[in-house]
Amino acid sequence: MLVELGDEISPEVNRRVRELSVILMENPIEGVIETVPAYRSLLIIYDPLKLDLVMIKNRMEDLQKKIGEIEIPEPKTVEIPVVYGGEYGPDMEWVSQYHSISVDGVIQLHTGTRYQVYMIGFMPGFPYLGELPEGLATPRRETPRTVIPQGSVAIAQRQTGIYPVESPGGWQILGRTPLKLFNPLHSPPALLEMGDLVRFFSIDEKEFKQWQ
Amino acid sequence: MAVVETIEVLTSGPLTSLQDLGRFGYGRYGVPPSGALDIFSLRAANLLVGNKENEACLEITMFGLKIKTLRDVVIAVTGGDLRPFCNDKPLSMWVSFILKEGDTLSFRGMKSGFRSYLAIGGGFFLTEVLGSRSTNLSSGFGGFDGRPVKKGDIFTAHSLHPHLETEGRWFPQDLIPRYRREWRLRVIFGPQDDQFTEEGRNTVLNSPYQVSHQSDRTGIRLAGPSVERRPNVHESIISEGVIPGAIQVPGDGQPIIILVEIVTGGYRKIATVITADLPLLGQIKPGDMVTFEEVSLDDAYEILREMEEKIKGFRRRYPPLPRRLPALHSVCLIQTYGPVCG
């Protein structure tokens, strides 16, 4: 079942998704096997041998009434170090030319914003972060890369994200973080979760290597 | 000795991996369920050799796996008929057999279906990662070292009790699925069917689609008549969670049936394959023809309950054997990680 809480990408709609998701976690429904909170929706996967749609709809309507009523813990804020440009950010030059601003200007714009994790998806631990300042809104690469290194920090349109493992992808790469975004042996397995707040800060190559 | 070596891989074939019923509860971190695509065959294989239904099995795709047994074991092969041979004799499927130490088992080609499941009595000794023994192939964790199996791998049993007494069990003939090259999959419309035209909805129900070669455990790509969206409806949507069986329609109008290696997607879903038919998706191969048939949600529940009754009936006849764990401390010694021993 898909619970829709709006039809737009906005921090407010996304916050309501988070609230409902937290309420559901604190009031678990037997037979629900998976929930996937996203930008504007909460996917609920249930075992049809234990629950049917009417039952789960009723339960969710009750829980939805609690949005705004009960106190939800504040999302955590995570600071993420990034070495920008050079071999770590192969699209930095292109992005800076595209917007006719200096590389430092791009870094300032990217680090000067506090982002919200709208969704974790595409692959384990990949955070979709918004919203990128308008002055940095950039189209995807015309030809996607076949290999993007682990930890790459990239942008596309009004979003920024981090590749948790080496993978193909079409976003423009600005830099790389030494932090590990996903570790299946940790609990929770991802550094970030939906609803968290993120700030990037710039480090140099030496600091990057020390981090590892 | 806490574990015993059971099987050595001589050749792996194009894709063989260890899978159980799947990994649930981590979708919010972007972790897909993975797991066996044909869970009906996986459950049957496990019950045949006295295992619990969610034990990990080898999922063999197409052909090419060849193994040698390192001790006497009981095994069962279910799912698609990939022409299994024991030494040089064809091996019956959907039945439990003892393989003697030194026997070889090979899968020589596709007769019907696309994936076989090989269960071994006592299971495979694997560490659970995020609550499952399934292999996540894209991020490389779970299963055996987080990767497909390869030549030289040696598997161990996580029990000293090899279930040899289960030899000779047969899965009831009338419950064994028949895999043809034409598939009729039952669907319920939604969640975004209202964003397609009446014509588009009719196209999906009345057209045969051919399975593309670009299909994998992430999705089955179909080729056929384009499914029409309503005018002014953009080709992509704000990304959201997806479930296995969802039929998404990207910009080119060619449907893709979502499988088990992805949790989010940015295209509209016109319909969803019913849970009872999901195991069939694991047996559909490139070149096959697929048509869709609409059923009501109530019918979908009923069909699933009927299927579950069949499995339950078999399980009542042959309940899983209790697992005899070796001494706990010795298990922990060889486990490098994992929340619970055993």
Interface residues (C-beta under 8 A of the other chain):
Chain A: L2 D7 E8 I9 S21 I33 E34 T35 V36 P37 A38 Y39 R40 S41 L42 L43 I45 P48 L49 D52 L53 M119 I120 G121 F122 M123 P124 G125 F126 Y128 P164 V165 S167 F182 P184 L185 S187 P188 P189 A190 E193 M194
Chain B: F24 G25 Y26 G27 R28 Y29 G30 V31 P32 P33 V129 L130 N136 S138 S139 G140 F141 G142 P191 I238 S239 E240 G241 V242 I243 I262 V263 T264 T275 L297 A300 Y301 L304 R305 E308 Y337 P339
